[in-house]
Amino acid sequence: MCEDEVKVEAWALSTISKICLFQRFVEVLKLCPEETLPPSLVPLVQSPLTVTYRAAKHTARGYQAAKHRLLEQRFSGWVLSPDELEIFDVEGTTVKMGGGGEELGGR
């Protein structure tokens, strides 16, 4: 493993951590017939290691719209996570910023 990547051991993860929720999300997607999925989610089923959590989150229009509404109103002072904490794949391998993975399917 190169110095730009970090692997987190499964036993050290909370079941409500971003990585665990991302893994469960991909597991559920794989149970769905591919033709029923929005095109933006197909890469998560076909080649999940090429998609980062951040990229998947940024392509989720409903999530982004809800987040925007929250941040506009009562949660305007909400502390946001640095992008560096969301650049990981479904296996938990982090990807250095600028090293790809910022777009769905990019790596």
Secondary structure, 3 states (H helix, E strand, C coil): CCCCCCCCCHHHCCCCCHHHHHHHHHHHHHHCCHHHCCHHHHHHHHCHHHCCHHHHHHHCHHHHHHHHHHHHCCCCCCCCCCHHHHCECCCCCECCCCCCCCCCCCC
